[in-house]
Amino acid sequence: MQSSATQDSETSGAAVVVIGAGATGLSAAFWLAREGVDVLVLDKGIVGWEASGRNGGGCSHHASPLFAEEQRLWPQMDELLGYPTEFQPGRVRVALDERQMALYGRSVENATAQGFRAETLDAAGVRDLVPLAGEAVVGGYLWHFGGHANPHRTLQAYAWAMQDHGGRILQHTSVKGFATAGGRVTAVETDRGRIACDALVIAAGPQTGRLAAMLDVDVPMAAARAEMIVTEPLPLMPMGGIDGNGLYGRQTLRGNLAYGGGPHEWLELAGMTVPHRSATPLMRNISGRLADLFPKAAHAKIIRSWAGIIENTPDGRPVIERLTAPDNAVIATLSSVGFGLSPATGHAIRDLVVDGECDFADLSSFRLARFADLEPDWRERQGWMPLGEQAAA
């Protein structure tokens, strides 16, 4: 990263200012910088300090219109970035009962319809690939698509690659507002002063709604704590990417099991610290389900936990849109699936900023217009309220 002195000397402006140094913002900045666009990334914390660097590392989002591009790009990312992401292809979904088997089968049907291959495994086939699984397994699915990567290494790779192409990063820089003229954003107001820009990308995770509101744009979202636990190293399994029992995660190259999967604790953004602290009740819940998924690892000690804040739109789908007012701003909020989709998302945002539209995927389902008739009390209706407010109700 650049020194503070160097950073302070570079606040005069950029062709494109990207707010948010998570996976989405950094990927967008990389795709822009590699084409010679002058890009500056701002973040109130440091690179990957929230959920982008604190997740299960999955790269398998078959329900997204960006899925095909996600799958095309991930195997290339180490070469494109010039730094390791630890991407590993393929994934296994383990079912502990017939209900889970049927539920997980839907993803196979969806991916198969898009031309991707998967196979059904019986219990013995699962245990061959997942030796830590137990006798309770009824079956599962082997995906010959998808995979997983190391979030920490990937975020650093995005940042370094973007800087190698001339992009810049200002960390510990809070956005206070925007200057506009003629229906366009002309500058970003920060605690380091005014930063002029020709185009703006807001990809600030849970802060995206608050920042968009400064431009009179309503992006409905709710913030939640996403928690991960990490065990001591265990013998490496043939497959490192394994989901099941409502959990997502991976086995690291050192053998640690790094897993999360809720339940979410809904939060208010006001007064949140960065990074957010882990919560013992959630750790117990995840630990219990992980022991059920991998009973032969039930003895393993938990050596650390992470908590990051994720954003969720009312329908759980991303928002990626170039606005009409102001017409030089792009909003991107991935509704808690930002890491895995980031190679494709960054490419799409590059297209929106430079060309005005994405030429490889239909992003119409990601537009804000779908929330035009959203009920004002949508959070209460879905039960996405902080614990204190739930008790008061």
C-alpha positions, -999 to +999 in steps of 0.1 A: +000+000+000+010+036-005+023+057+024+000+083+041+022+111+028+018+099-008-019+093-003-025+128+010-007+143-021-031+124-044-065+138-034-069+163-062-090+140-083-094+111-107-113+102-139-132+076-119-136+075-081-147+042-066-160+042-031-154+009-014-122-013-012-140-046-010-141-072-037-166-054-059-150-020-057-114-033-062-124-055-091-141-026-108-111-005-102-088-032-116-108-036-148-108+001-153-071+006-145-060-022-168-074-002-197-055+029-187-084+047-169-073+070-140-090+054-110-089+062-073-105+039-047-116+053-013-124+034+018-132+044+054-112+015+066-086-006+049-087-030+019-109-060+025-116-051+061-153-061+060-171-091+046-151-092+013-121-104+033-142-124+059-163-149+039-162-186+028-145-179-005-171-196-027-172-189-064-203-207-076-233-184-081-254-203-105-286-182-100-269-150-112-269-136-148-232-131-142-227-168-135-212-177-170-187-148-168-179-157-132-171-192-143-151-181-173-129-157-153-121-174-120-096-199-136-078-170-152-076-146-122-041-155-110-028-148-145-049-117-150-040-102-116-004-114-115-008-125-079-022-157-063-059-160-053-056-197-043-085-205-066-094-242-066-121-255-091-150-278-083-172-282-053-192-308-033-225-303-017-232-328+011-268-338+021-275-351+056-311-360+048-335-364+019-348-328+023-313-314+018-307-337-011-338-324-029-330-288-020-294-290-033-305-307-064-322-275-076-288-259-080-277-288-102-307-284-124-301-247-127-264-251-136-271-280-159-296-259-178-268-234-184-245-259-198-225-268-167-218-303-155-225-319-122-230-355-110-250-371-082-231-389-055-242-417-032-231-417+005-200-437-003-191-414-031-194-384-008-171-400+018-145-407-008-142-370-016-150-358+019-134-382+044-144-360+074-180-367+067-198-394+087-223-421+084-253-397+085-246-386+049-273-397+025-256-384-007-246-352-024-235-335-056-201-330-073-200-297-092-176-297-121-179-259-120-175-233-093-148-235-068-133-214-040-105-189-034-088-173-005-106-140+003-076-123+019-052-132-009-077-123-036-085-088-021-048-081-018-043-093-054-070-070-067-054-041-049-018-048-060-029-055-096-049-023-098-019-003-085+004-020-110-018-005-137-016+030-122-047+029-100-046+045-065-061+037-031-069+060-002-076+041+029-090+056+062-109+081+041-145+088+049-170+102+024-190+131+036-210+140+005-209+148-032-208+179-053-230+179-084-236+201-114-256+196-146-270+163-135-236+148-129-213+141-099-183+164-101-166+157-068-166+135-037-164+154-004-142+135+021-125+141+055-093+147+034-109+173+012-127+175-021-118+149-048-129+158-083-141+130-106-156+125-141-175+093-130-184+077-097-189+041-086-205+034-052-197-001-041-195+004-004-212-027+009-237-019+037-228+018+034-240+019-002-276+029+008-264+057+030-241+071+003-267+067-024-291+087-003-267+117-005-275+117-042-313+113-036-312+077-047-330+051-026-313+018-023-332-004+002-310-027+022-305-041+057-272-048+073-264-081+091-234-097+108-218-126+088-197-148+110-170-173+102-151-198+124-118-214+116-105-247+131-071-259+137-055-276+106-068-311+097-057-336+071-063-323+036-093-338+018-095-345-019-120-317-023-115-284-004-147-267-014-176-283+005-210-270+014-239-285+033-261-283+064-268-246+057-230-239+058-206-225+032-168-225+034-137-243+024-107-262+037-077-240+034-044-251+019-031-255+055-060-278+064-081-254+084-119-256+081-132-220+075-170-219+076-200-197+081-237-197+073-257-177+098-282-173+113-277-136+106-279-110+134-296-079+119-279-046+127-283-009+125-254+009+107-252+038+131-224+034+156-210+002+141-173-004+146-149-018+119-143-047+120-174-059+138-169-083+167-178-120+167-207-132+188-203-163+210-240-175+204-235-175+167-202-193+170-219-221+189-246-224+163-221-226+134-198-250+154-226-274+161-237-276+125-201-280+113-197-309+137-228-325+122-214-319+087-179-332+095-183-355+125-148-369+121-136-333+127-158-327+157-128-328+180-110-300+162-104-268+182-117-234+169-087-212+168-102-180+156-134-164+143-142-135+120-172-112+117-180-089+087-210-068+079-230-078+048-258-060+030-291-075+019-316-061-005-353-070+001-353-097-026-317-109-019-305-100-053-278-075-063-282-040-075-259-030-104-270+000-124-257+031-141-281+058-129-299+083-151-296+110-124-268+117-118-260+101-151-223+094-144-228+073-113-229+035-110-244+018-079-233-017-070-245-036-040-242-074-042-265-085-014-239-107+004-226-125-027-200-100-037-168-120-033-175-149-057-191-128-084-164-101-082-144-109-113-176-107-134-191-078-114-159-057-119-160-064-156-197-054-158-191-022-139-162-014-162-187-017-191-213+005-174-187+032-167-169+032-200-196+020-225-228+028-207-240-008-208-228-043-201-222-063-233-219-098-219-248-102-195-284-089-191-284-068-159-320-057-162-330-078-132-305-058-111-322-024-116-335-004-087-369+000-105-380-034-092-383-018-057-407+010-069-437-004-050-417-017-020-437-014+013-421+012+037-421-014+065-404-041+044-378-048+071-404-054+098-424-076+074-394-098+068-383-098+104-349-082+096-348-060+127-321-056+153-326-077+184-334-046+206-361-035+182-375-070+179-378-072+217-395-038+218-420-049+192 
